[in-house]
Amino acid sequence: MTATPTDPTPTSRTARVSVGKLFAAESSNYYLILGTTIFLVLIGLVMVLSASSVDSWLDDKGFFGGFWKQATWAVIGIPLMLIISRFRITFWKKWAWWLLGASLVLQGLVFSPLGFEDGGNRNWIALGPISAQPSEAVKLALCIWLGVVLGRKYDLLGDWRHVLIPALPVAAIALGLVLAGHDLGTVMIMAGLVFGGLFFANIRMRYLLVPLGIGALMVLVFVLISQNRLDRIGSFFGETDDYEGLDWQPLHGTWALANGGIFGLGLGNSREKYSWLPAASNDYIFAIVGEELGIIGAIVVIGLFVMLTIGFIRVIRSAQDPMVRITTGAIMVWIIGQAVVNIAVVLRILPVLGVPLPMLSAGGTALITSLAAIGVVLSFARGQSQEISRDTFTVTAQNRSI
């Protein structure tokens, strides 16, 4: 019997499925996160150009030396983010252990001849002219690994033994390797993302209080055994008066914000970047944003991080797979939490911790790993949009058959 035009053959139906997958629009969550991220990176490039120009000139690299270096990392990081966004969830589940193991090996290299110390922290490795911070890769690998391990045991997490093994010991090893290099600020961010992963795995709160208490005790111990950290805390509470030492950077960061007022001094017109504010293009770039773009510019930057948070939360709420919810939650706590800490330090709400502002601060390793982490979330958002497209096509096909 000859098929009529209203009776589609299996071949034509297969063709429609393939074309639908090829041209299916991404979800609004995907575009929200992608657009906000690119906007933050662009603002970061402009501010790095302004904040680093004087130091670059003094280092005989020209006014654009710092900018070209950061722009190179952005040119690498953004395509990498888009490539990672094409990976399926099954890829992360398959390679999670390998990614974590490789990142821990890299972190171990900081204690080899390749490692070197910067700012009192041994958390860097040098490969010829290129230096990298392996702890940034550990953050990303740990987020993915927590999602995979806790997601597989999701229905068993009511038992504290399944919460303990293997999540907490492996996380403790990762944090311990970074802490051995004395980078307490990075360890605190990593501890936060581990706590975030456990929280979004719906672990009972009483189980979370134990690792939280242990972590707080360890932070206290490492503060008490370090005179530099004690001095910084004393400076924060006004117990010391060391204008030319510990107080120099926080004070000049505050003055930069005060100079900006509501509308700012204008792009490129910062006064503090003329060797008055250390780390103007790194940890204190938000102070330059406030000085040149004023309160309005600072609010725009904060608003973009709020929008990024909204995008993360929407992916979490739409997640059907526990791994997606846990990993996205851990990445959100990492990136947004680090942004909150950085801005709080510049505003003198917290003592100096030495963590960069994601996507804005100068630094290749931090920028690429942050973009890679967002690429992972984008891959989840794409997976969700494809599930919706498949469900819609299935309903349409069923309605046509009826």
MARKE-374568 format. One line per 2 residues: number of its first residue (from 0); their letters; for each residue x, y, z of C-alpha. Coordinates in Angstrom, 1 decimal, always signed. Layout:
N
NUM) a) X,Y,Z ~ ... $
END
This chain:
402
0) mt) +0.0,+0.0,+0.0 ~ +1.4,+3.4,-1.0 $
2) at) +2.0,+5.9,+1.7 ~ -0.1,+9.1,+1.5 $
4) pt) +1.4,+12.6,+2.0 ~ -0.3,+12.8,+5.4 $
6) dp) +1.2,+9.5,+6.5 ~ +4.9,+10.3,+7.2 $
8) tp) +7.4,+7.5,+6.6 ~ +9.9,+6.6,+9.3 $
10) ts) +12.7,+8.1,+7.2 ~ +11.0,+11.5,+7.1 $
12) rt) +10.4,+11.5,+10.8 ~ +14.1,+10.7,+11.4 $
14) ar) +15.1,+13.6,+9.2 ~ +12.9,+16.0,+11.2 $
16) vs) +14.4,+14.9,+14.5 ~ +17.9,+15.5,+13.2 $
18) vg) +17.1,+18.9,+11.8 ~ +15.3,+19.8,+15.0 $
20) kl) +18.3,+18.9,+17.1 ~ +20.6,+20.9,+14.8 $
22) fa) +18.6,+24.1,+14.8 ~ +17.0,+23.9,+18.2 $
24) ae) +17.3,+27.2,+20.2 ~ +19.2,+27.1,+23.4 $
26) ss) +17.4,+27.8,+26.6 ~ +17.0,+31.2,+28.2 $
28) ny) +19.2,+30.0,+31.0 ~ +22.0,+29.3,+28.5 $
30) yl) +21.9,+32.8,+27.0 ~ +21.5,+34.5,+30.3 $
32) il) +24.7,+32.9,+31.7 ~ +26.6,+33.2,+28.4 $
34) gt) +25.7,+36.9,+27.9 ~ +26.4,+37.9,+31.5 $
36) ti) +29.8,+36.1,+31.4 ~ +31.0,+37.7,+28.2 $
38) fl) +29.9,+41.2,+29.4 ~ +31.9,+40.6,+32.6 $
40) vl) +35.0,+39.6,+30.7 ~ +34.7,+42.6,+28.4 $
42) ig) +34.4,+44.9,+31.4 ~ +37.4,+43.1,+32.9 $
44) lv) +39.5,+43.7,+29.8 ~ +38.7,+47.4,+29.8 $
46) mv) +39.5,+47.8,+33.5 ~ +42.7,+45.7,+33.3 $
48) ls) +43.8,+48.0,+30.4 ~ +43.2,+51.1,+32.6 $
50) as) +44.5,+49.7,+35.9 ~ +47.7,+48.0,+34.5 $
52) sv) +48.8,+50.7,+32.1 ~ +51.1,+52.6,+34.5 $
54) ds) +52.7,+49.4,+35.9 ~ +53.2,+48.0,+32.4 $
56) wl) +54.9,+51.2,+31.3 ~ +57.2,+51.1,+34.4 $
58) dd) +58.1,+47.4,+33.6 ~ +59.1,+48.5,+30.0 $
60) kg) +56.1,+46.6,+28.5 ~ +54.3,+49.6,+27.1 $
62) ff) +51.0,+50.9,+28.3 ~ +49.2,+47.9,+26.7 $
64) gg) +51.4,+45.1,+28.1 ~ +49.1,+44.0,+30.8 $
66) fw) +46.1,+44.3,+28.6 ~ +47.5,+42.2,+25.7 $
68) kq) +48.4,+39.5,+28.2 ~ +44.9,+39.4,+29.6 $
70) at) +43.3,+39.6,+26.2 ~ +45.3,+36.6,+25.1 $
72) wa) +43.9,+34.6,+27.9 ~ +40.4,+35.8,+27.1 $
74) vi) +40.8,+34.8,+23.5 ~ +41.8,+31.3,+24.7 $
76) gi) +39.2,+31.1,+27.5 ~ +36.0,+32.1,+25.7 $
78) pl) +36.3,+29.6,+22.8 ~ +37.3,+27.0,+25.4 $
80) ml) +34.1,+27.8,+27.4 ~ +32.0,+27.4,+24.2 $
82) ii) +33.7,+24.1,+23.4 ~ +33.1,+22.8,+26.9 $
84) sr) +29.5,+23.8,+26.7 ~ +29.0,+21.2,+23.9 $
86) fr) +30.1,+18.3,+26.1 ~ +27.4,+16.0,+27.4 $
88) it) +26.7,+15.2,+31.0 ~ +28.0,+11.6,+30.4 $
90) fw) +31.4,+13.1,+29.6 ~ +31.8,+14.6,+33.1 $
92) kk) +30.5,+11.5,+34.8 ~ +33.1,+9.4,+32.9 $
94) wa) +36.1,+11.6,+33.4 ~ +35.5,+13.2,+36.9 $
96) ww) +38.0,+11.0,+38.7 ~ +40.6,+11.5,+36.1 $
98) ll) +40.2,+15.3,+36.1 ~ +40.5,+15.4,+39.8 $
100) ga) +43.5,+13.2,+39.9 ~ +45.3,+15.3,+37.2 $
102) sl) +44.6,+18.5,+39.0 ~ +46.0,+17.1,+42.3 $
104) vl) +49.1,+16.0,+40.5 ~ +49.5,+19.5,+39.1 $
106) qg) +49.0,+21.0,+42.6 ~ +51.7,+18.7,+43.9 $
108) lv) +54.1,+20.2,+41.4 ~ +54.2,+23.4,+43.4 $
110) fs) +56.5,+21.6,+45.8 ~ +58.8,+20.5,+43.0 $
112) pl) +61.5,+22.6,+41.4 ~ +58.8,+23.9,+39.0 $
114) gf) +57.0,+25.6,+41.9 ~ +57.7,+29.0,+43.3 $
116) ed) +56.5,+31.3,+46.0 ~ +54.6,+34.6,+45.4 $
118) gg) +53.3,+36.9,+48.2 ~ +54.2,+34.3,+50.9 $
120) nr) +52.2,+31.6,+49.2 ~ +53.8,+28.6,+47.4 $
122) nw) +50.9,+28.0,+45.0 ~ +52.4,+28.6,+41.5 $
124) ia) +54.3,+26.6,+38.9 ~ +56.4,+28.0,+36.1 $
126) lg) +56.7,+26.3,+32.7 ~ +59.2,+28.5,+30.8 $
128) pi) +57.8,+32.0,+30.5 ~ +54.3,+30.8,+31.5 $
130) sa) +53.2,+30.6,+35.2 ~ +50.1,+28.9,+36.4 $
132) qp) +48.1,+28.4,+39.6 ~ +47.1,+24.7,+39.8 $
134) se) +44.7,+25.3,+42.7 ~ +42.3,+27.0,+40.2 $
136) av) +42.1,+23.7,+38.3 ~ +41.6,+21.8,+41.6 $
138) kl) +38.5,+24.0,+42.3 ~ +36.9,+23.1,+39.0 $
140) al) +37.8,+19.4,+39.2 ~ +36.5,+19.2,+42.7 $
142) ci) +33.1,+20.8,+41.7 ~ +32.6,+18.2,+39.0 $
144) wl) +33.9,+15.3,+41.1 ~ +31.6,+16.2,+44.0 $
146) gv) +28.6,+16.3,+41.6 ~ +29.4,+12.9,+40.2 $
148) vl) +30.1,+11.1,+43.5 ~ +27.3,+12.6,+45.5 $
150) gr) +24.9,+12.3,+42.5 ~ +25.5,+8.6,+42.3 $
152) ky) +24.9,+8.1,+46.0 ~ +22.0,+10.6,+46.1 $
154) dl) +19.4,+8.2,+47.5 ~ +21.9,+7.0,+50.2 $
156) lg) +22.9,+10.3,+51.6 ~ +20.5,+10.1,+54.5 $
158) dw) +23.2,+7.8,+56.0 ~ +26.2,+9.9,+57.3 $
160) rh) +28.6,+7.1,+56.3 ~ +27.8,+7.7,+52.6 $
162) vl) +28.2,+11.4,+53.1 ~ +31.6,+10.8,+54.7 $
164) ip) +33.0,+8.3,+52.2 ~ +34.6,+9.2,+49.8 $
166) al) +33.6,+12.9,+49.6 ~ +35.1,+14.4,+52.7 $
168) pv) +38.5,+12.5,+52.8 ~ +39.2,+13.3,+49.1 $
170) aa) +38.1,+16.9,+49.6 ~ +40.4,+17.1,+52.6 $
172) ia) +43.3,+15.9,+50.5 ~ +42.7,+18.6,+47.9 $
174) lg) +42.4,+21.3,+50.5 ~ +45.4,+20.0,+52.4 $
176) lv) +47.6,+20.2,+49.3 ~ +46.7,+23.9,+48.8 $
178) la) +47.0,+24.7,+52.5 ~ +50.5,+23.2,+52.5 $
180) gh) +51.4,+26.1,+50.3 ~ +50.0,+28.6,+52.9 $
182) dl) +47.3,+30.0,+50.6 ~ +44.6,+30.3,+53.2 $
184) gt) +42.3,+32.5,+51.0 ~ +42.1,+29.9,+48.3 $
186) vm) +41.5,+27.2,+50.8 ~ +38.6,+29.1,+52.3 $
188) im) +37.0,+29.4,+48.8 ~ +37.5,+25.7,+48.2 $
190) ag) +36.0,+24.8,+51.5 ~ +33.0,+27.0,+50.6 $
192) lv) +32.4,+25.1,+47.3 ~ +32.7,+21.8,+49.1 $
194) fg) +30.1,+23.0,+51.6 ~ +28.0,+24.2,+48.6 $
196) gl) +28.2,+20.9,+46.9 ~ +27.1,+19.1,+50.1 $
198) ff) +24.3,+21.6,+50.6 ~ +22.8,+21.2,+47.1 $
200) an) +23.0,+17.4,+47.6 ~ +20.4,+17.9,+50.3 $
202) ir) +22.6,+16.6,+53.0 ~ +21.0,+17.0,+56.5 $
204) mr) +22.1,+20.1,+58.2 ~ +23.4,+18.3,+61.3 $
206) yl) +25.8,+16.4,+59.1 ~ +27.1,+19.7,+57.6 $
208) lv) +27.8,+21.2,+61.0 ~ +30.6,+18.8,+61.8 $
210) pl) +32.8,+19.6,+58.7 ~ +31.9,+23.2,+59.1 $
212) gi) +33.1,+23.3,+62.7 ~ +36.3,+21.4,+61.9 $
214) ga) +37.0,+23.8,+59.0 ~ +36.4,+26.9,+61.2 $
216) lm) +38.8,+25.4,+63.9 ~ +41.5,+24.8,+61.3 $
218) vl) +41.2,+28.3,+59.9 ~ +41.6,+29.7,+63.5 $
220) vf) +44.7,+27.5,+64.1 ~ +46.4,+28.7,+60.8 $
222) vl) +45.6,+32.3,+61.7 ~ +47.0,+32.0,+65.2 $
224) is) +50.3,+30.4,+64.0 ~ +50.9,+33.1,+61.3 $
226) qn) +52.1,+36.4,+62.6 ~ +51.3,+38.0,+59.2 $
228) rl) +47.7,+36.9,+59.3 ~ +47.4,+38.1,+62.9 $
230) dr) +48.8,+41.5,+61.9 ~ +46.3,+41.8,+59.0 $
232) ig) +43.4,+41.0,+61.3 ~ +44.7,+43.4,+63.8 $
234) sf) +44.9,+46.1,+61.1 ~ +41.4,+45.3,+60.0 $
236) fg) +40.0,+45.9,+63.5 ~ +42.1,+49.1,+63.9 $
238) et) +44.4,+47.6,+66.5 ~ +47.6,+48.6,+64.6 $
240) dd) +48.6,+51.9,+62.8 ~ +50.9,+50.8,+60.0 $
242) ye) +50.1,+53.2,+57.2 ~ +53.2,+52.4,+55.2 $
244) gl) +52.8,+48.7,+55.7 ~ +49.7,+46.6,+56.2 $
246) dw) +47.3,+49.6,+56.1 ~ +48.6,+50.9,+52.8 $
248) qp) +46.6,+48.8,+50.4 ~ +43.2,+48.8,+52.3 $
250) lh) +43.4,+52.6,+52.8 ~ +44.2,+53.4,+49.2 $
252) gt) +41.5,+51.1,+48.1 ~ +39.0,+53.0,+50.2 $
254) wa) +40.3,+56.3,+48.9 ~ +40.0,+55.1,+45.3 $
256) la) +36.3,+54.3,+46.0 ~ +35.8,+57.7,+47.7 $
258) ng) +37.5,+59.6,+44.8 ~ +35.0,+58.1,+42.4 $
260) gi) +31.9,+59.4,+43.9 ~ +28.7,+58.7,+42.0 $
262) fg) +29.8,+59.1,+38.4 ~ +33.5,+58.4,+38.7 $
264) lg) +36.6,+60.3,+37.5 ~ +36.2,+58.8,+34.0 $
266) lg) +37.6,+55.8,+32.3 ~ +41.4,+55.9,+32.4 $
268) ns) +41.5,+58.7,+34.9 ~ +42.3,+56.8,+38.1 $
270) re) +44.9,+58.5,+40.4 ~ +45.5,+55.5,+42.6 $
272) ky) +46.8,+53.3,+39.8 ~ +49.9,+55.6,+39.6 $
274) sw) +51.8,+53.2,+42.0 ~ +49.6,+54.2,+45.0 $
276) lp) +47.4,+51.1,+45.0 ~ +49.2,+47.7,+44.9 $
278) aa) +47.5,+45.0,+43.0 ~ +45.4,+47.6,+41.2 $
280) sn) +44.7,+45.3,+38.3 ~ +44.4,+42.1,+40.4 $
282) dy) +42.8,+41.8,+43.9 ~ +41.9,+45.5,+44.0 $
284) if) +40.5,+46.0,+40.5 ~ +37.0,+46.7,+42.0 $
286) ai) +38.5,+49.8,+43.7 ~ +39.6,+51.1,+40.2 $
288) vg) +36.1,+50.3,+38.9 ~ +34.7,+52.5,+41.7 $
290) ee) +37.2,+55.3,+41.2 ~ +36.8,+55.5,+37.4 $
292) lg) +33.2,+54.6,+36.9 ~ +31.8,+55.6,+40.3 $
294) ii) +29.0,+54.0,+42.3 ~ +27.1,+53.5,+39.1 $
296) ga) +29.8,+51.4,+37.6 ~ +30.3,+49.5,+40.8 $
298) iv) +26.6,+48.7,+41.0 ~ +26.6,+47.5,+37.3 $
300) vi) +29.4,+45.1,+38.1 ~ +27.6,+43.8,+41.2 $
302) gl) +24.3,+43.6,+39.2 ~ +26.0,+41.4,+36.6 $
304) fv) +27.1,+39.0,+39.3 ~ +23.5,+39.0,+40.6 $
306) ml) +22.3,+38.1,+37.1 ~ +24.9,+35.3,+36.9 $
308) ti) +23.6,+34.0,+40.2 ~ +20.1,+34.0,+38.9 $
310) gf) +21.2,+32.0,+35.9 ~ +22.9,+29.4,+38.1 $
312) ir) +19.9,+29.1,+40.3 ~ +17.6,+28.6,+37.3 $
314) vi) +19.8,+25.8,+36.0 ~ +19.7,+24.2,+39.5 $
316) rs) +16.0,+24.4,+39.8 ~ +15.5,+22.9,+36.3 $
318) aq) +17.9,+20.0,+36.9 ~ +16.5,+16.5,+36.8 $
320) dp) +19.9,+14.9,+37.4 ~ +21.3,+15.4,+41.0 $
322) mv) +24.8,+15.7,+39.5 ~ +23.8,+18.8,+37.6 $
324) ri) +22.3,+20.4,+40.7 ~ +25.3,+19.6,+42.9 $
326) tt) +28.0,+20.7,+40.4 ~ +26.2,+23.9,+39.5 $
328) ga) +25.7,+24.7,+43.1 ~ +29.4,+24.2,+43.9 $
330) im) +30.5,+26.3,+41.0 ~ +28.0,+29.0,+42.0 $
332) vw) +29.4,+29.1,+45.5 ~ +32.9,+29.2,+44.1 $
334) ii) +32.5,+32.1,+41.6 ~ +29.8,+34.2,+43.3 $
336) gq) +31.2,+33.5,+46.8 ~ +34.7,+34.6,+45.6 $
338) av) +33.3,+37.7,+44.0 ~ +31.5,+38.6,+47.3 $
340) vn) +34.7,+38.0,+49.3 ~ +36.8,+40.2,+46.9 $
342) ia) +34.3,+43.1,+46.9 ~ +33.9,+42.8,+50.7 $
344) vv) +37.7,+43.0,+51.1 ~ +37.8,+46.2,+49.0 $
346) lr) +35.0,+47.7,+50.9 ~ +36.8,+46.8,+54.2 $
348) il) +34.0,+44.5,+55.4 ~ +36.5,+41.6,+55.6 $
350) pv) +40.3,+41.6,+56.2 ~ +42.6,+41.2,+53.2 $
352) lg) +42.4,+37.6,+51.9 ~ +44.1,+37.8,+48.5 $
354) vp) +41.5,+36.4,+46.2 ~ +40.8,+37.8,+42.7 $
356) lp) +37.5,+39.1,+41.3 ~ +36.3,+36.4,+38.9 $
358) ml) +36.4,+37.5,+35.2 ~ +37.6,+41.0,+36.0 $
360) sa) +41.0,+40.7,+37.8 ~ +44.1,+40.2,+35.8 $
362) gg) +45.4,+36.6,+35.8 ~ +45.3,+33.9,+33.1 $
364) ta) +44.8,+30.8,+35.2 ~ +41.9,+32.3,+37.2 $
366) li) +40.2,+33.6,+34.0 ~ +40.5,+30.4,+32.0 $
368) ts) +39.3,+28.1,+34.9 ~ +36.4,+30.4,+35.7 $
370) la) +35.3,+30.4,+32.0 ~ +35.8,+26.6,+31.9 $
372) ai) +33.6,+26.3,+35.0 ~ +30.9,+28.4,+33.4 $
374) gv) +31.2,+26.3,+30.2 ~ +30.4,+23.2,+32.4 $
376) vl) +27.2,+24.9,+33.6 ~ +26.4,+25.9,+30.0 $
378) sf) +26.7,+22.3,+29.0 ~ +24.1,+21.5,+31.7 $
380) ar) +21.8,+24.3,+30.4 ~ +22.2,+22.9,+26.8 $
382) gq) +21.3,+19.4,+28.1 ~ +18.1,+20.8,+29.7 $
384) sq) +17.1,+22.6,+26.5 ~ +17.6,+19.4,+24.5 $
386) ei) +15.4,+17.5,+26.9 ~ +12.7,+20.1,+26.5 $
388) sr) +13.0,+19.9,+22.7 ~ +12.8,+16.1,+22.7 $
390) dt) +9.7,+16.2,+25.0 ~ +8.1,+18.8,+22.8 $
392) ft) +8.8,+16.8,+19.6 ~ +7.5,+13.6,+21.3 $
394) vt) +4.2,+15.3,+22.3 ~ +3.9,+16.8,+18.7 $
396) aq) +4.5,+13.5,+17.1 ~ +1.9,+11.8,+19.4 $
398) nr) -0.7,+14.5,+18.6 ~ -0.1,+14.1,+14.9 $
400) si) -0.5,+10.3,+15.1 ~ -3.8,+10.8,+16.9 $
END
